[in-house]
């Protein structure tokens, strides 16, 4: 077996795009119900200096398994994916995974939007202006012909700078808005990409037929949507129901109150495979609750590894 590769953030940036990530996730979720596909929900360990997060997955038909580990503390976060050969022959690569994670998180929303948003959707509202927000917008613009974008974050300088960045990168008219309600008003597609503990988007703001990607809150103590959005939604989807039962605060609240059953929440893999329809009427409100799962990371890492071999990128990982 060849010596494992170490791939940096710069290597990842040279090798893949958000469009690549969307294609990879579609392939991986098509195997969601395959007996050889396993996803291990995120485990968290709180330490004095910050939080350790660990998640793993296997995909037998792709011939891989692996894990993602990251530590988030006062000095920021560090992310790595370890990719292994599915036959047990050993480690293939260690990949720095900050950009990998941002691309696959955007791609999951892009894939859900392709399957759930109205075909004629043209306007996008983005609540949140952090580093994850750029790939959210890029992925949605890859699957729908968006012609206008509105953005909101609480800090004026952040939302203005972000609007200029999106307009420049995507070539689409982008306007910073002074509040969340004005940002969302009339939007065909809405993205929330924040770490908020309180809802940043409300049901009364949504137009009939809107599709919502709630992509930022991946812990039980965070909530981006008010509960009435989830109640109102005709279709509710997440990437992994088992992980949602631990991390999806909006769903957990409603299930605990007896207003929702977990059987009312579908998994993205069932949409990809055609077992569930993403929308039944143009006027439906639909919701995708993205948590970020290991299968997405591992499947995308496999593409990055193959392209690195072909491009002779990366350096040998010295034992």
N, C-alpha and C positions, 0 to 999 in steps of 0.2 A: 504494500500500500504506500502511496506517495506521502511525503511528509505533510502534515497539516499546514494550512495557510493562516496567516494573520492578516486581516483586512481592516483598513482604517476607514474613518468617516469619508476621507477624500476618495478612497477607492470606491466606496459605495456610490458616492455622487457621480463618479465617472461611468458607472456600470449600468445604472437603472433609473427609471423615471416612474412617476405616479401611474402612468398608463400601463407600464409593465406590472406594477403592483396590482392594479385592478384585474388584469388578465390572470395573474397567478392566483389571486384569491378566488376568482370564479372557478378555476380548476380545482383548488383545494376544497372549497365548499361543496362542489359536486360530489366529493368523496366523503362528505360528512357522515353519512349513514353506513359507510363501508366498514366491515368488521375490523379491518386493519388500521382504521383511523381512530386515534385517541387524543383527547384534549384534557389536560390537567389544569383545573382552575388555579388562579393566582393564590399563592400563599404569602403572607406578610409576617415579618418579625420586626417588632419595634425595639430598637437599640438606643442607647443613650445619645449616639451621634446622628441618628436618623432611622430610616426604615429600609429593611432588606426585603426585596420582592423577588419571588421565584415562580416560574411557570414553565410547563413542559408539554410536548406533543409528539406524536408519532404518526407517520403516514406511510403505511406499508407499500402502497402502490407507487409512491414516489421514491421509495427506497431510503427513507430518512427518519431519524428521530432527533430530538434535541431539546435544549432548554434556553430560556432567556432569564438572565439575572440582572438586577439593577439595584443600586443603592442611592437613595435620595436623602440628602441632608442639607445642612446650612451652606455647604460649598457647592450645591447643585446636585446633579444626578449623573451617574455613569452607567451606561447600558452595554451589555455584551450578549451575544448569542453564541452558543456552542452547537455546532451542527455535526451529527454523527452519521456514519453509513448504517443503513437499516439492517445490513447483514451482520452487524456486530463487529466489523473489522476495525473500527476505531474512529477517532476524531477526524473530521474533514477540515473544519475551519473554526476559528474564533473570529467573530465579526463585531467591530464596534457598531452599536445599534441605535444611536440617537436618530440619525436620519432614516435608517431602516424603519424604526418605529413610527416616525412621523409620516413616512410615505405609506406604510401599510394601514395606519389609522385613517388617513385621508382616503385611501383606496377602499376601505370597508364602507365608508359613507358613500363613495362614488358607486360602488356595486349596489348598495341598497337603494340609492337614488335611481339608478338605471332600472331596477325592478319595481320600484314603488311610486315614483313621482309621475305626474301626468306627462305625457309625451310632449305636450306643447309648453311645458314650463320654461319660462324665459328669465325670471327674476330670482335673485338669490339674496337672502339676508344672512349675515354672519355676526353672531354675538360672541365676542372674544377676539383679541388681536395678538395673541401670543404666537410662539413659533409653530405650534400645531395648526393654527388657523390657515396658513398659506396653503398647505397641502390639502386641507379640506376644500377650499375654494377651487384649487386646481383640479382636483378629482371630479368635483361636480361639474365643472366646465368641460371636462373630458367626456361626459356622458349626456349632457343636455346643452342646447345652444343658448347659453345664458348671454343676454345682451345688456344687463345692468345689475350691479351689485351695490348693496348698502351694507355698511359695517358700523358696529357700535362696540365700544368698550368704555369703562367709566372715565378713563384718562384721555382728555382731549388730544394731547400730543401723540399718544399711542394710536388712537383710531385714525387720526389724520395721516400719520406716517404709514400706517398699514394700508389705508386706502390708496395712497400714492404708489406703494409697492405693488399692490394687486393690479392697479391700472397699467403700470409699466410692464409687469411680467405677463399678464394675460391679455392685454390689449382691449380691456372691457371697461366701460365707464363705471367708476366706483366712487361712491359718495359716503363720507363719514356722517353719521347721524348723532344727535345729541342725547337720545334716549332709546331704550330697547323697543318701546312700543312703536315709535316712528320708523325705526329700522325694519321691523317685521311687517308693518302695515302693507298689505297688498302683495306680499312676496309669495311666489309659487313654491319656493324651497327655502327652508330655514335651517341653519346650522347653529347649534350652541356648542362652544368649545372653550369652556371655562372650568375652574375648580370651585365654583360657588357652592356654598352650603345652603343657599336659598334660591328659589326659582328665579331665573333670568328671562323666562319666556312664559306667557300666559295664554290660556285658551281664547280669551276674548280678543286677543290681537290677531288671531289666525283667520285668514280668508278660507271659505269653503274650497276644498281640493288641495290645500297645502300639504306638503310633505315635510316632516321635521326629522333631522338627524341630531340626536342628543349625544354628542361625542366626547364631552369633557369629563363628566362626573363618573369615575370608575371606582367609587368607594361608597359604602353604605351611609356615610355621614354627609354626602354631597347630593344636591338635587338641583338640576337645571330647569326642569319643567314643572309647572304647577300640576297638581293631580288631575285637574279637569281636562288637560290635554290628553292624558293617557285614557281617561274615561271616554272622552269624545272620539278617540281614534277608532276607525273601522278596522284597521290592521295594525297590530303591534308586533314588532320583531326585535330580536336581540341576536348576538352572535352565538352565545352559548347559554341556554337556560339555567344550567347548573351554576355557572358563574354569576348569572343575574340574581339567583336566589341568595347570594352572599353580598353582591356589590350594588345592585340596581335599586337605589333608595326609593325612587318613585314607584316602582313595581311592588317593592316590599311593603311600603306603606299601605297601598291599596289592597294587597292580599291580606295583610294583617287586619284591615278594617272590614274584610268580607266584601269588598267592592270589585274584586278582580280575582280570577283563578289563574294559576300558572299555566293551565291549559289554554288560556286566552292569549298567551304570549308565544309566538312562533319563533323558530330559529332560521337564521339566514340561509343555512344549507338547504332547508326545505323549500325556500323560495327559488334558490339556484336550480334545484332539481325539478322544479315544477310541481311539487306536491302541495304547495300553498300559493295562492295568488297574492301578489303584492298590493293590488287594488282592484276593487270591483266596480267602482263608479267614479266619474270625474270629480264629483263633489266630496268624496271621502277625504277626511283628514287621516294621514298615515304617519306612524312614528317608528323610527329605527333607533333603538337604544344601543349604542356602541360601547363595549367595555374593553375591547382589545384582548385578544386571546392568543395563546401560544401557537396554535396551528397556523395562524396568519404569519407570525414571525418566522416559524421554521420553514414554511413553504416558500416564503420570499427569500429567506437566506439561501435556500437551495439554488434558486435562480442566480443570485449574486455569486455564489461559489462557482457555478458552471461558467458564468461569463468571465469571472476572474481567471479561471484556468485557460479559457480561450484567448483572453487578452494578455496573459502572462503578468497579471497584476498581483499584488500582495507579496508578503515575504514569508519564508518558512518559519513556522512556529517552533522555536527551539525548546526541547524538553528540559 
